[in-house]
Amino acid sequence: MSDKQIEYSVFCIENVAQKLGKTGSEMFRILNSSGLLHSYIIPSYEALHTQSKQYIVDEIISVLHFESYYEAKGIIK
């Protein structure tokens, strides 16, 4: 992982946490345990890092809700 991807990941974690009223540590645990940090956020660096902060935060929250919903329904693991 490059320094830019690390910086992008921290940016994502902290800004999503702020929008959801959580600490950075809490958000890291959620994104890491759900797999989204390594399966979505880091791989999406090239596609998303040039987008606006609002777009990136909303996109991550949408993916998080999608994953959580379908996990709860037993459709995905």
Secondary structure, DSSP 8 states (H G I E B T S, - for coil): --HHHHHHHHHHHHHHHHHHT--HHHHHHHHHHHTHIIIIITTTHHHHTTS-HHHHHHHHHHHHHHHHHHHHTTS--
